[in-house]
Amino acid sequence: MDRQRRKISILGSTGSIGTQALEVIDKLKDRIEIIALAAGDNVELLNEQIKKFKPKYACCSCPEKIEGAKYSSLEEICSNKENDIILVAVSGKIGLKPTIAAIENGIDIALANKETLVMAGDIVMQKAKEKGVNIIPVDSEHCAIHQCIKDISQVEKLIITASGGPFLNKSPDDMKNATVEQALAHPRWKMGRKITVDSATLMNKGLEIIEAHHLFDMPYDKIEVVVHPQSIVHSAIEYKDGSVVAQLGVPSMHIPIQYAITYPARYEGIKSKSFSFSQIARLDFEQPDYEKFPALKLAYNAGKIGGSATVCLNAANEEAVFAFLKGEIKLYDIYTITQKMLSSHNVIQNPTLDEIFEIDKQVRILTKENIKKVCSL
Ligand SMILES: NC(=O)c1ccc[n+]([C@@H]2O[C@H](COP(=O)([O-])OP(=O)(O)OC[C@H]3O[C@@H](n4cnc5c(N)ncnc54)[C@H](OP(=O)(O)O)[C@@H]3O)[C@@H](O)[C@H]2O)c1
């Protein structure tokens, strides 16, 4: 009998998460059907994906170049109730509006795009609750916590692991003079460029703290970060009685992606070999160095301030990262510019979605002006 297949659309199908999601789905073709694929500029790869996975709809920056599928915008895709789940794997602020559209239409979300919760976590989680929509995290740390938690009311704290990125064992001077190439050379994970730079500054971990706060409704002082260079323990929780439950596995995004899109079922899927404790020589853990990685503290503080502070943090950091990738500023300037933007930001508590988009726009304009000043020094 042809069993009912779960229907999914992927936003950001040509990116790091999107392409790995398609590798997962390729192994689960009898269980998952693709309704739509959405990309940005990489039409060539999108068309190859359409040919292979035959979605009904597709989206990209050049709709006239789409071959073999009908054009549909991101928001139309997310409003299409044929979908059981949407994988939001675009990078940056563009994830927010489509995620809201999907929630309003009662469609579950597999969420990779952390900026959505950093910008509008209160609104997104409240809407999801009202609509009975599941938000299943794709980020390996949050996926780990999702797997560890049975009853959130019995959890004392969340312990989020961080690989430490390419500068973990480098001096602050090495970091100050880092090239784009060095910042993009992540020792454990192959990811898109923006998140890779965030991982080098540990801003990524800061964004993950904010993401965890919203996903698991956990106060910031009960979210701890620990550096774990091997990236085997993906995160852990401590229960009120002192028991610690951790989730382990090889560092591969295939596993959390598959978990999120097939939840609550588990299949063999893309798993290539069994995990072996005896092949792991050692597991190291250490405190993060907040002096060398000030972005982590900055994100913690923005989260604690709440309201529009995290909108400002996200927008300023994103623009500064783009400027670093273009060679306009140094790696440390990302922090100083973001910190400056935050210290001059007038925080609004409980901003509406319209206010969030307006603040995002204004902060980006101011950040770009600041970047120009830094460039002219
Ligand atoms: N990579 C990871 O391992 C990882 C892990 C955890 C969380 N995340 C999060 O997942 C998100 C995606 O990360 P990534 O590393 O996969 O990024 P990425 O490789 O840069 O991919 C971004 C994707 O978004 C697409 N895109 C860009 N603009 C678009 C638009 N206007 N409309 C539709 N699609 C658009 C890109 O399309 P084109 O390439 O065609 O332009 C690409 O498919 C980020 O929020 C990141 O923080 C990633």
The ligand as an SDF file (V2000), in Angstrom:
LIG
                    3D

 48 52  0  0  0  0  0  0  0  0999 V2000
   24.6530   25.3890    7.8510 N   0  0  0  0  0  0  0  0  0  0  0  0
   24.4770   24.8700    9.0390 C   0  0  0  0  0  0  0  0  0  0  0  0
   25.0930   23.8470    9.4050 O   0  0  0  0  0  0  0  0  0  0  0  0
   23.4890   25.4910   10.0020 C   0  0  0  0  0  0  0  0  0  0  0  0
   23.3360   24.9100   11.2720 C   0  0  0  0  0  0  0  0  0  0  0  0
   22.3930   25.4520   12.1270 C   0  0  0  0  0  0  0  0  0  0  0  0
   21.6210   26.5420   11.7420 C   0  0  0  0  0  0  0  0  0  0  0  0
   21.7950   27.0810   10.5100 N   0  0  0  0  0  0  0  0  0  0  0  0
   20.9730   28.2320   10.1270 C   0  0  0  0  0  0  0  0  0  0  0  0
   20.2490   27.8810    8.9580 O   0  0  0  0  0  0  0  0  0  0  0  0
   20.1010   29.0270    8.1170 C   0  0  0  0  0  0  0  0  0  0  0  0
   20.6920   28.6860    6.7500 C   0  0  0  0  0  0  0  0  0  0  0  0
   22.0760   28.4650    6.9140 O   0  0  0  0  0  0  0  0  0  0  0  0
   22.9710   27.9150    5.7200 P   0  0  0  0  0  0  0  0  0  0  0  0
   24.3000   27.6750    6.3120 O   0  0  0  0  0  0  0  0  0  0  0  0
   22.2730   26.7980    5.0400 O   0  0  0  0  0  0  0  0  0  0  0  0
   23.0210   29.1900    4.7770 O   0  0  0  0  0  0  0  0  0  0  0  0
   23.4340   29.2750    3.2320 P   0  0  0  0  0  0  0  0  0  0  0  0
   24.2700   28.1130    2.8510 O   0  0  0  0  0  0  0  0  0  0  0  0
   23.9710   30.6330    3.0370 O   0  0  0  0  0  0  0  0  0  0  0  0
   22.0420   29.1200    2.4730 O   0  0  0  0  0  0  0  0  0  0  0  0
   21.0860   30.1330    2.4540 C   0  0  0  0  0  0  0  0  0  0  0  0
   19.9640   29.7170    1.5400 C   0  0  0  0  0  0  0  0  0  0  0  0
   18.9970   30.7810    1.5010 O   0  0  0  0  0  0  0  0  0  0  0  0
   18.7080   31.0480    0.1290 C   0  0  0  0  0  0  0  0  0  0  0  0
   18.2180   32.4140   -0.0400 N   0  0  0  0  0  0  0  0  0  0  0  0
   18.9030   33.5530    0.0870 C   0  0  0  0  0  0  0  0  0  0  0  0
   18.0910   34.6080   -0.1720 N   0  0  0  0  0  0  0  0  0  0  0  0
   16.8750   34.0900   -0.4530 C   0  0  0  0  0  0  0  0  0  0  0  0
   15.6150   34.6520   -0.7980 C   0  0  0  0  0  0  0  0  0  0  0  0
   15.4190   35.9760   -0.8540 N   0  0  0  0  0  0  0  0  0  0  0  0
   14.5790   33.8190   -1.0200 N   0  0  0  0  0  0  0  0  0  0  0  0
   14.7280   32.4930   -0.9310 C   0  0  0  0  0  0  0  0  0  0  0  0
   15.9020   31.8890   -0.6130 N   0  0  0  0  0  0  0  0  0  0  0  0
   16.9540   32.6910   -0.3720 C   0  0  0  0  0  0  0  0  0  0  0  0
   20.0100   30.8100   -0.5770 C   0  0  0  0  0  0  0  0  0  0  0  0
   19.7810   30.6840   -1.9750 O   0  0  0  0  0  0  0  0  0  0  0  0
   20.9180   30.9210   -3.1060 P   0  0  0  0  0  0  0  0  0  0  0  0
   22.1380   30.2100   -2.6200 O   0  0  0  0  0  0  0  0  0  0  0  0
   20.2640   30.2730   -4.2720 O   0  0  0  0  0  0  0  0  0  0  0  0
   21.1060   32.3940   -3.2580 O   0  0  0  0  0  0  0  0  0  0  0  0
   20.3950   29.4840    0.0890 C   0  0  0  0  0  0  0  0  0  0  0  0
   19.6310   28.4530   -0.4460 O   0  0  0  0  0  0  0  0  0  0  0  0
   20.7950   30.1730    8.8280 C   0  0  0  0  0  0  0  0  0  0  0  0
   19.8670   30.9240    9.5550 O   0  0  0  0  0  0  0  0  0  0  0  0
   21.7670   29.4920    9.7780 C   0  0  0  0  0  0  0  0  0  0  0  0
   22.0360   30.2630   10.9200 O   0  0  0  0  0  0  0  0  0  0  0  0
   22.6950   26.5750    9.6340 C   0  0  0  0  0  0  0  0  0  0  0  0
  1  2  1  0
  2  3  2  0
  2  4  1  0
  4  5  1  0
  4 48  2  0
  5  6  2  0
  6  7  1  0
  7  8  2  0
  8  9  1  0
  8 48  1  0
  9 10  1  0
  9 46  1  0
 10 11  1  0
 11 12  1  0
 11 44  1  0
 12 13  1  0
 13 14  1  0
 14 15  2  0
 14 16  1  0
 14 17  1  0
 17 18  1  0
 18 19  2  0
 18 20  1  0
 18 21  1  0
 21 22  1  0
 22 23  1  0
 23 24  1  0
 23 42  1  0
 24 25  1  0
 25 26  1  0
 25 36  1  0
 26 27  1  0
 26 35  1  0
 27 28  2  0
 28 29  1  0
 29 30  1  0
 29 35  2  0
 30 31  1  0
 30 32  2  0
 32 33  1  0
 33 34  2  0
 34 35  1  0
 36 37  1  0
 36 42  1  0
 37 38  1  0
 38 39  2  0
 38 40  1  0
 38 41  1  0
 42 43  1  0
 44 45  1  0
 44 46  1  0
 46 47  1  0
M  CHG  2   8   1  16  -1
M  END
$$$$
